[in-house]
Amino acid sequence: MARYSGMIQHGWAIAERPGLFIEAQFHAVWIDPGGELIDVTPTQKGETEILFLPDPEEAFDENALVRRNNIRLAEYDHPVIHEYLTHVEALKQYEESCTNPNNPREMILDRDIYESMRSKIAALELRMLALIPGRNSLCCCGSGKKFKHGCGARGV
């Protein structure tokens, strides 16, 4: 921004595990001088686009010790998905509780507790992914369509 001017826009990056859940993560993008929203954050999986929802009520505080919680909503009402989301939230809360008060970018974790929590999430993820229906099954979203014409058409 210092070099090219523009502004920062805070909001939420929305991701979906089609047929399973959606997740919103607090995020920021650059608004270039022409008004275009540009995500300058490096991606982990080579994504070239994000779904971004601006939120003028939110702003990032670099010095805050508290991170914004992601918002996760199940698309498919199944106990395994709810258990997975509960454990992911518990891990995030554990990480938050381990934030170094002298350096908000550092966490002081108990490796055994952390690895146990991660292992439980990995096992639940495998169980959750097994819930994705076949192409000719009814879609789990409740639309009454076959999966291939419902959520499966979005790229599962």
CNS distance restraints for C-alpha pairs under 8 A (distance, minus, plus):
assign (resid   1 and name CA) (resid   5 and name CA) 4.49 0.50 0.50
assign (resid   1 and name CA) (resid   6 and name CA) 5.70 0.50 0.50
assign (resid   1 and name CA) (resid   7 and name CA) 6.75 0.50 0.50
assign (resid   1 and name CA) (resid  30 and name CA) 7.66 0.50 0.50
assign (resid   4 and name CA) (resid  32 and name CA) 7.54 0.50 0.50
assign (resid   4 and name CA) (resid  33 and name CA) 7.64 0.50 0.50
assign (resid   5 and name CA) (resid  32 and name CA) 6.95 0.50 0.50
assign (resid   5 and name CA) (resid  33 and name CA) 6.39 0.50 0.50
assign (resid   6 and name CA) (resid  30 and name CA) 6.95 0.50 0.50
assign (resid   6 and name CA) (resid  31 and name CA) 5.39 0.50 0.50
assign (resid   6 and name CA) (resid  32 and name CA) 4.56 0.50 0.50
assign (resid   6 and name CA) (resid  33 and name CA) 4.76 0.50 0.50
assign (resid   6 and name CA) (resid  35 and name CA) 7.94 0.50 0.50
assign (resid   7 and name CA) (resid  30 and name CA) 5.86 0.50 0.50
assign (resid   7 and name CA) (resid  31 and name CA) 5.05 0.50 0.50
assign (resid   7 and name CA) (resid  32 and name CA) 6.75 0.50 0.50
assign (resid   7 and name CA) (resid  33 and name CA) 7.90 0.50 0.50
assign (resid   8 and name CA) (resid  28 and name CA) 6.61 0.50 0.50
assign (resid   8 and name CA) (resid  29 and name CA) 5.88 0.50 0.50
assign (resid   8 and name CA) (resid  30 and name CA) 4.76 0.50 0.50
assign (resid   8 and name CA) (resid  31 and name CA) 5.89 0.50 0.50
assign (resid   9 and name CA) (resid  28 and name CA) 5.43 0.50 0.50
assign (resid   9 and name CA) (resid  29 and name CA) 5.34 0.50 0.50
assign (resid   9 and name CA) (resid  30 and name CA) 6.18 0.50 0.50
assign (resid   9 and name CA) (resid  31 and name CA) 6.67 0.50 0.50
assign (resid   9 and name CA) (resid  54 and name CA) 6.65 0.50 0.50
assign (resid   9 and name CA) (resid  55 and name CA) 7.82 0.50 0.50
assign (resid   9 and name CA) (resid  56 and name CA) 7.62 0.50 0.50
assign (resid  10 and name CA) (resid  26 and name CA) 7.50 0.50 0.50
assign (resid  10 and name CA) (resid  27 and name CA) 5.90 0.50 0.50
assign (resid  10 and name CA) (resid  28 and name CA) 4.29 0.50 0.50
assign (resid  10 and name CA) (resid  29 and name CA) 6.62 0.50 0.50
assign (resid  10 and name CA) (resid  54 and name CA) 5.98 0.50 0.50
assign (resid  10 and name CA) (resid  55 and name CA) 5.88 0.50 0.50
assign (resid  10 and name CA) (resid  56 and name CA) 6.76 0.50 0.50
assign (resid  10 and name CA) (resid  58 and name CA) 6.31 0.50 0.50
assign (resid  10 and name CA) (resid  59 and name CA) 5.89 0.50 0.50
assign (resid  10 and name CA) (resid  60 and name CA) 7.34 0.50 0.50
assign (resid  11 and name CA) (resid  26 and name CA) 5.85 0.50 0.50
assign (resid  11 and name CA) (resid  27 and name CA) 5.41 0.50 0.50
assign (resid  11 and name CA) (resid  28 and name CA) 5.93 0.50 0.50
assign (resid  11 and name CA) (resid  52 and name CA) 6.90 0.50 0.50
assign (resid  11 and name CA) (resid  53 and name CA) 5.49 0.50 0.50
assign (resid  11 and name CA) (resid  54 and name CA) 4.13 0.50 0.50
assign (resid  11 and name CA) (resid  55 and name CA) 4.27 0.50 0.50
assign (resid  11 and name CA) (resid  56 and name CA) 7.18 0.50 0.50
assign (resid  11 and name CA) (resid  58 and name CA) 6.82 0.50 0.50
assign (resid  12 and name CA) (resid  24 and name CA) 5.60 0.50 0.50
assign (resid  12 and name CA) (resid  25 and name CA) 5.24 0.50 0.50
assign (resid  12 and name CA) (resid  26 and name CA) 4.58 0.50 0.50
assign (resid  12 and name CA) (resid  27 and name CA) 5.12 0.50 0.50
assign (resid  12 and name CA) (resid  28 and name CA) 7.49 0.50 0.50
assign (resid  12 and name CA) (resid  52 and name CA) 5.64 0.50 0.50
assign (resid  12 and name CA) (resid  53 and name CA) 5.10 0.50 0.50
assign (resid  12 and name CA) (resid  54 and name CA) 6.40 0.50 0.50
assign (resid  12 and name CA) (resid  55 and name CA) 7.08 0.50 0.50
assign (resid  13 and name CA) (resid  24 and name CA) 5.48 0.50 0.50
assign (resid  13 and name CA) (resid  25 and name CA) 5.20 0.50 0.50
assign (resid  13 and name CA) (resid  26 and name CA) 6.42 0.50 0.50
assign (resid  13 and name CA) (resid  27 and name CA) 5.81 0.50 0.50
assign (resid  13 and name CA) (resid  50 and name CA) 6.57 0.50 0.50
assign (resid  13 and name CA) (resid  51 and name CA) 5.70 0.50 0.50
assign (resid  13 and name CA) (resid  52 and name CA) 4.58 0.50 0.50
assign (resid  13 and name CA) (resid  53 and name CA) 6.44 0.50 0.50
assign (resid  14 and name CA) (resid  22 and name CA) 7.14 0.50 0.50
assign (resid  14 and name CA) (resid  23 and name CA) 5.75 0.50 0.50
assign (resid  14 and name CA) (resid  24 and name CA) 4.45 0.50 0.50
assign (resid  14 and name CA) (resid  25 and name CA) 6.54 0.50 0.50
assign (resid  14 and name CA) (resid  50 and name CA) 7.24 0.50 0.50
assign (resid  14 and name CA) (resid  51 and name CA) 5.33 0.50 0.50
assign (resid  14 and name CA) (resid  52 and name CA) 6.15 0.50 0.50
assign (resid  14 and name CA) (resid  53 and name CA) 7.40 0.50 0.50
assign (resid  15 and name CA) (resid  22 and name CA) 5.76 0.50 0.50
assign (resid  15 and name CA) (resid  23 and name CA) 5.28 0.50 0.50
assign (resid  15 and name CA) (resid  24 and name CA) 6.38 0.50 0.50
assign (resid  15 and name CA) (resid  50 and name CA) 7.82 0.50 0.50
assign (resid  15 and name CA) (resid  51 and name CA) 7.17 0.50 0.50
assign (resid  16 and name CA) (resid  20 and name CA) 7.84 0.50 0.50
assign (resid  16 and name CA) (resid  21 and name CA) 6.03 0.50 0.50
assign (resid  16 and name CA) (resid  22 and name CA) 4.28 0.50 0.50
assign (resid  16 and name CA) (resid  23 and name CA) 6.23 0.50 0.50
assign (resid  17 and name CA) (resid  21 and name CA) 5.35 0.50 0.50
assign (resid  17 and name CA) (resid  22 and name CA) 6.10 0.50 0.50
assign (resid  18 and name CA) (resid  22 and name CA) 7.70 0.50 0.50
assign (resid  18 and name CA) (resid  75 and name CA) 8.00 0.50 0.50
assign (resid  18 and name CA) (resid 151 and name CA) 6.22 0.50 0.50
assign (resid  18 and name CA) (resid 152 and name CA) 7.54 0.50 0.50
assign (resid  18 and name CA) (resid 154 and name CA) 7.39 0.50 0.50
assign (resid  18 and name CA) (resid 155 and name CA) 7.65 0.50 0.50
assign (resid  18 and name CA) (resid 156 and name CA) 5.98 0.50 0.50
assign (resid  19 and name CA) (resid  75 and name CA) 5.91 0.50 0.50
assign (resid  19 and name CA) (resid  76 and name CA) 6.17 0.50 0.50
assign (resid  19 and name CA) (resid 132 and name CA) 6.82 0.50 0.50
assign (resid  19 and name CA) (resid 139 and name CA) 7.86 0.50 0.50
assign (resid  19 and name CA) (resid 140 and name CA) 6.24 0.50 0.50
assign (resid  19 and name CA) (resid 141 and name CA) 6.48 0.50 0.50
assign (resid  19 and name CA) (resid 151 and name CA) 5.94 0.50 0.50
assign (resid  19 and name CA) (resid 152 and name CA) 7.85 0.50 0.50
assign (resid  19 and name CA) (resid 156 and name CA) 7.94 0.50 0.50
assign (resid  20 and name CA) (resid  74 and name CA) 6.00 0.50 0.50
assign (resid  20 and name CA) (resid  75 and name CA) 5.12 0.50 0.50
assign (resid  20 and name CA) (resid  76 and name CA) 5.26 0.50 0.50
assign (resid  20 and name CA) (resid  81 and name CA) 6.95 0.50 0.50
assign (resid  20 and name CA) (resid 128 and name CA) 7.86 0.50 0.50
assign (resid  20 and name CA) (resid 132 and name CA) 7.57 0.50 0.50
assign (resid  21 and name CA) (resid  72 and name CA) 6.89 0.50 0.50
assign (resid  21 and name CA) (resid  73 and name CA) 5.50 0.50 0.50
assign (resid  21 and name CA) (resid  74 and name CA) 4.15 0.50 0.50
assign (resid  21 and name CA) (resid  75 and name CA) 4.67 0.50 0.50
assign (resid  21 and name CA) (resid  76 and name CA) 6.88 0.50 0.50
assign (resid  21 and name CA) (resid  81 and name CA) 7.78 0.50 0.50
assign (resid  22 and name CA) (resid  72 and name CA) 5.76 0.50 0.50
assign (resid  22 and name CA) (resid  73 and name CA) 5.44 0.50 0.50
assign (resid  22 and name CA) (resid  74 and name CA) 6.51 0.50 0.50
assign (resid  22 and name CA) (resid  75 and name CA) 6.91 0.50 0.50
assign (resid  23 and name CA) (resid  70 and name CA) 6.67 0.50 0.50
assign (resid  23 and name CA) (resid  71 and name CA) 5.49 0.50 0.50
assign (resid  23 and name CA) (resid  72 and name CA) 4.38 0.50 0.50
assign (resid  23 and name CA) (resid  73 and name CA) 6.50 0.50 0.50
assign (resid  24 and name CA) (resid  70 and name CA) 5.53 0.50 0.50
assign (resid  24 and name CA) (resid  71 and name CA) 5.01 0.50 0.50
assign (resid  24 and name CA) (resid  72 and name CA) 6.51 0.50 0.50
assign (resid  25 and name CA) (resid  68 and name CA) 7.98 0.50 0.50
assign (resid  25 and name CA) (resid  69 and name CA) 7.46 0.50 0.50
assign (resid  25 and name CA) (resid  70 and name CA) 4.76 0.50 0.50
assign (resid  25 and name CA) (resid  71 and name CA) 6.73 0.50 0.50
assign (resid  26 and name CA) (resid  68 and name CA) 6.39 0.50 0.50
assign (resid  26 and name CA) (resid  69 and name CA) 7.71 0.50 0.50
assign (resid  26 and name CA) (resid  70 and name CA) 6.73 0.50 0.50
assign (resid  28 and name CA) (resid  39 and name CA) 7.50 0.50 0.50
assign (resid  29 and name CA) (resid  37 and name CA) 6.24 0.50 0.50
assign (resid  29 and name CA) (resid  38 and name CA) 5.62 0.50 0.50
assign (resid  29 and name CA) (resid  39 and name CA) 4.77 0.50 0.50
assign (resid  29 and name CA) (resid  40 and name CA) 6.72 0.50 0.50
assign (resid  29 and name CA) (resid  41 and name CA) 7.97 0.50 0.50
assign (resid  30 and name CA) (resid  37 and name CA) 5.71 0.50 0.50
assign (resid  30 and name CA) (resid  38 and name CA) 5.12 0.50 0.50
assign (resid  30 and name CA) (resid  39 and name CA) 6.26 0.50 0.50
assign (resid  30 and name CA) (resid  40 and name CA) 7.09 0.50 0.50
assign (resid  31 and name CA) (resid  35 and name CA) 5.50 0.50 0.50
assign (resid  31 and name CA) (resid  36 and name CA) 5.43 0.50 0.50
assign (resid  31 and name CA) (resid  37 and name CA) 4.61 0.50 0.50
assign (resid  31 and name CA) (resid  38 and name CA) 6.20 0.50 0.50
assign (resid  32 and name CA) (resid  36 and name CA) 5.44 0.50 0.50
assign (resid  32 and name CA) (resid  37 and name CA) 6.61 0.50 0.50
assign (resid  32 and name CA) (resid  38 and name CA) 7.17 0.50 0.50
assign (resid  39 and name CA) (resid  50 and name CA) 7.90 0.50 0.50
assign (resid  43 and name CA) (resid  47 and name CA) 6.06 0.50 0.50
assign (resid  63 and name CA) (resid 104 and name CA) 7.10 0.50 0.50
assign (resid  64 and name CA) (resid 104 and name CA) 7.12 0.50 0.50
assign (resid  65 and name CA) (resid  99 and name CA) 7.26 0.50 0.50
assign (resid  65 and name CA) (resid 101 and name CA) 6.86 0.50 0.50
assign (resid  65 and name CA) (resid 104 and name CA) 5.23 0.50 0.50
assign (resid  66 and name CA) (resid  96 and name CA) 7.07 0.50 0.50
assign (resid  67 and name CA) (resid  96 and name CA) 7.29 0.50 0.50
assign (resid  69 and name CA) (resid  92 and name CA) 7.79 0.50 0.50
assign (resid  72 and name CA) (resid  85 and name CA) 7.04 0.50 0.50
assign (resid  74 and name CA) (resid  81 and name CA) 6.78 0.50 0.50
assign (resid  74 and name CA) (resid  82 and name CA) 6.93 0.50 0.50
assign (resid  75 and name CA) (resid 141 and name CA) 6.50 0.50 0.50
assign (resid  76 and name CA) (resid  81 and name CA) 7.45 0.50 0.50
assign (resid  76 and name CA) (resid 140 and name CA) 5.99 0.50 0.50
assign (resid  76 and name CA) (resid 141 and name CA) 6.07 0.50 0.50
assign (resid  77 and name CA) (resid  81 and name CA) 7.29 0.50 0.50
assign (resid  77 and name CA) (resid  82 and name CA) 7.53 0.50 0.50
assign (resid  78 and name CA) (resid  82 and name CA) 6.43 0.50 0.50
assign (resid  79 and name CA) (resid  83 and name CA) 5.99 0.50 0.50
assign (resid  80 and name CA) (resid  84 and name CA) 6.05 0.50 0.50
assign (resid  80 and name CA) (resid 124 and name CA) 6.89 0.50 0.50
assign (resid  80 and name CA) (resid 127 and name CA) 7.06 0.50 0.50
assign (resid  80 and name CA) (resid 128 and name CA) 5.94 0.50 0.50
assign (resid  81 and name CA) (resid  85 and name CA) 6.20 0.50 0.50
assign (resid  81 and name CA) (resid 128 and name CA) 5.97 0.50 0.50
assign (resid  82 and name CA) (resid  86 and name CA) 6.09 0.50 0.50
assign (resid  83 and name CA) (resid  87 and name CA) 6.20 0.50 0.50
assign (resid  83 and name CA) (resid 124 and name CA) 7.62 0.50 0.50
assign (resid  84 and name CA) (resid  88 and name CA) 6.20 0.50 0.50
assign (resid  84 and name CA) (resid 121 and name CA) 6.28 0.50 0.50
assign (resid  84 and name CA) (resid 124 and name CA) 5.65 0.50 0.50
assign (resid  84 and name CA) (resid 125 and name CA) 6.76 0.50 0.50
assign (resid  84 and name CA) (resid 128 and name CA) 7.64 0.50 0.50
assign (resid  85 and name CA) (resid  89 and name CA) 6.16 0.50 0.50
assign (resid  86 and name CA) (resid  90 and name CA) 6.18 0.50 0.50
assign (resid  87 and name CA) (resid  91 and name CA) 6.16 0.50 0.50
assign (resid  87 and name CA) (resid 117 and name CA) 7.50 0.50 0.50
assign (resid  87 and name CA) (resid 120 and name CA) 7.71 0.50 0.50
assign (resid  87 and name CA) (resid 121 and name CA) 6.33 0.50 0.50
assign (resid  88 and name CA) (resid  92 and name CA) 6.34 0.50 0.50
assign (resid  88 and name CA) (resid 121 and name CA) 6.68 0.50 0.50
assign (resid  89 and name CA) (resid  93 and name CA) 6.19 0.50 0.50
assign (resid  90 and name CA) (resid  94 and name CA) 6.10 0.50 0.50
assign (resid  91 and name CA) (resid  95 and name CA) 6.18 0.50 0.50
assign (resid  91 and name CA) (resid 114 and name CA) 7.66 0.50 0.50
assign (resid  91 and name CA) (resid 117 and name CA) 6.47 0.50 0.50
assign (resid  91 and name CA) (resid 118 and name CA) 7.67 0.50 0.50
assign (resid  92 and name CA) (resid  96 and name CA) 6.15 0.50 0.50
assign (resid  93 and name CA) (resid  97 and name CA) 6.16 0.50 0.50
assign (resid  94 and name CA) (resid  98 and name CA) 6.36 0.50 0.50
assign (resid  95 and name CA) (resid  99 and name CA) 6.57 0.50 0.50
assign (resid  95 and name CA) (resid 107 and name CA) 6.79 0.50 0.50
assign (resid  95 and name CA) (resid 109 and name CA) 7.28 0.50 0.50
assign (resid  96 and name CA) (resid 107 and name CA) 7.86 0.50 0.50
assign (resid  98 and name CA) (resid 107 and name CA) 5.14 0.50 0.50
assign (resid  98 and name CA) (resid 108 and name CA) 5.21 0.50 0.50
assign (resid  98 and name CA) (resid 109 and name CA) 5.81 0.50 0.50
assign (resid  99 and name CA) (resid 103 and name CA) 7.60 0.50 0.50
assign (resid  99 and name CA) (resid 104 and name CA) 5.93 0.50 0.50
assign (resid  99 and name CA) (resid 105 and name CA) 7.36 0.50 0.50
assign (resid  99 and name CA) (resid 106 and name CA) 5.92 0.50 0.50
assign (resid  99 and name CA) (resid 107 and name CA) 4.30 0.50 0.50
assign (resid  99 and name CA) (resid 108 and name CA) 6.32 0.50 0.50
assign (resid 100 and name CA) (resid 104 and name CA) 5.71 0.50 0.50
assign (resid 100 and name CA) (resid 105 and name CA) 7.53 0.50 0.50
assign (resid 100 and name CA) (resid 106 and name CA) 5.53 0.50 0.50
assign (resid 100 and name CA) (resid 107 and name CA) 5.36 0.50 0.50
assign (resid 100 and name CA) (resid 108 and name CA) 6.28 0.50 0.50
assign (resid 109 and name CA) (resid 113 and name CA) 7.90 0.50 0.50
assign (resid 109 and name CA) (resid 114 and name CA) 6.78 0.50 0.50
assign (resid 110 and name CA) (resid 114 and name CA) 6.11 0.50 0.50
assign (resid 111 and name CA) (resid 115 and name CA) 5.91 0.50 0.50
assign (resid 112 and name CA) (resid 116 and name CA) 6.05 0.50 0.50
assign (resid 113 and name CA) (resid 117 and name CA) 6.23 0.50 0.50
assign (resid 114 and name CA) (resid 118 and name CA) 6.21 0.50 0.50
assign (resid 115 and name CA) (resid 119 and name CA) 6.01 0.50 0.50
assign (resid 116 and name CA) (resid 120 and name CA) 6.31 0.50 0.50
assign (resid 117 and name CA) (resid 121 and name CA) 6.36 0.50 0.50
assign (resid 118 and name CA) (resid 122 and name CA) 6.16 0.50 0.50
assign (resid 119 and name CA) (resid 123 and name CA) 6.22 0.50 0.50
assign (resid 120 and name CA) (resid 124 and name CA) 6.20 0.50 0.50
assign (resid 121 and name CA) (resid 125 and name CA) 6.02 0.50 0.50
assign (resid 122 and name CA) (resid 126 and name CA) 6.44 0.50 0.50
assign (resid 123 and name CA) (resid 127 and name CA) 6.50 0.50 0.50
assign (resid 124 and name CA) (resid 128 and name CA) 5.92 0.50 0.50
assign (resid 125 and name CA) (resid 129 and name CA) 6.02 0.50 0.50
assign (resid 126 and name CA) (resid 130 and name CA) 6.43 0.50 0.50
assign (resid 127 and name CA) (resid 131 and name CA) 6.99 0.50 0.50
assign (resid 128 and name CA) (resid 132 and name CA) 7.63 0.50 0.50
assign (resid 133 and name CA) (resid 137 and name CA) 5.85 0.50 0.50
assign (resid 133 and name CA) (resid 138 and name CA) 7.56 0.50 0.50
assign (resid 133 and name CA) (resid 139 and name CA) 7.11 0.50 0.50
assign (resid 133 and name CA) (resid 140 and name CA) 7.30 0.50 0.50
assign (resid 133 and name CA) (resid 147 and name CA) 6.87 0.50 0.50
assign (resid 134 and name CA) (resid 147 and name CA) 6.93 0.50 0.50
assign (resid 135 and name CA) (resid 146 and name CA) 6.92 0.50 0.50
assign (resid 135 and name CA) (resid 147 and name CA) 5.20 0.50 0.50
assign (resid 135 and name CA) (resid 148 and name CA) 4.70 0.50 0.50
assign (resid 135 and name CA) (resid 152 and name CA) 6.90 0.50 0.50
assign (resid 136 and name CA) (resid 146 and name CA) 5.47 0.50 0.50
assign (resid 136 and name CA) (resid 147 and name CA) 6.01 0.50 0.50
assign (resid 136 and name CA) (resid 148 and name CA) 6.38 0.50 0.50
assign (resid 137 and name CA) (resid 146 and name CA) 5.50 0.50 0.50
assign (resid 137 and name CA) (resid 147 and name CA) 5.61 0.50 0.50
assign (resid 138 and name CA) (resid 142 and name CA) 7.88 0.50 0.50
assign (resid 138 and name CA) (resid 144 and name CA) 6.22 0.50 0.50
assign (resid 138 and name CA) (resid 145 and name CA) 5.81 0.50 0.50
assign (resid 138 and name CA) (resid 146 and name CA) 4.36 0.50 0.50
assign (resid 138 and name CA) (resid 147 and name CA) 5.31 0.50 0.50
assign (resid 139 and name CA) (resid 143 and name CA) 6.57 0.50 0.50
assign (resid 139 and name CA) (resid 144 and name CA) 6.51 0.50 0.50
assign (resid 139 and name CA) (resid 145 and name CA) 5.80 0.50 0.50
assign (resid 139 and name CA) (resid 146 and name CA) 5.27 0.50 0.50
assign (resid 139 and name CA) (resid 147 and name CA) 4.02 0.50 0.50
assign (resid 139 and name CA) (resid 148 and name CA) 7.78 0.50 0.50
assign (resid 139 and name CA) (resid 150 and name CA) 6.05 0.50 0.50
assign (resid 139 and name CA) (resid 151 and name CA) 6.64 0.50 0.50
assign (resid 139 and name CA) (resid 152 and name CA) 7.87 0.50 0.50
assign (resid 140 and name CA) (resid 147 and name CA) 7.33 0.50 0.50
assign (resid 141 and name CA) (resid 150 and name CA) 7.99 0.50 0.50
assign (resid 141 and name CA) (resid 151 and name CA) 7.37 0.50 0.50
assign (resid 143 and name CA) (resid 150 and name CA) 7.37 0.50 0.50
assign (resid 145 and name CA) (resid 149 and name CA) 6.17 0.50 0.50
assign (resid 145 and name CA) (resid 150 and name CA) 5.85 0.50 0.50
assign (resid 146 and name CA) (resid 150 and name CA) 6.22 0.50 0.50
assign (resid 147 and name CA) (resid 151 and name CA) 5.85 0.50 0.50
assign (resid 147 and name CA) (resid 152 and name CA) 5.12 0.50 0.50
assign (resid 147 and name CA) (resid 153 and name CA) 7.48 0.50 0.50
assign (resid 148 and name CA) (resid 152 and name CA) 4.46 0.50 0.50
assign (resid 148 and name CA) (resid 153 and name CA) 5.30 0.50 0.50
assign (resid 149 and name CA) (resid 153 and name CA) 5.32 0.50 0.50
assign (resid 150 and name CA) (resid 154 and name CA) 7.45 0.50 0.50
assign (resid 151 and name CA) (resid 155 and name CA) 7.51 0.50 0.50
assign (resid 151 and name CA) (resid 156 and name CA) 7.17 0.50 0.50
assign (resid 152 and name CA) (resid 156 and name CA) 5.07 0.50 0.50
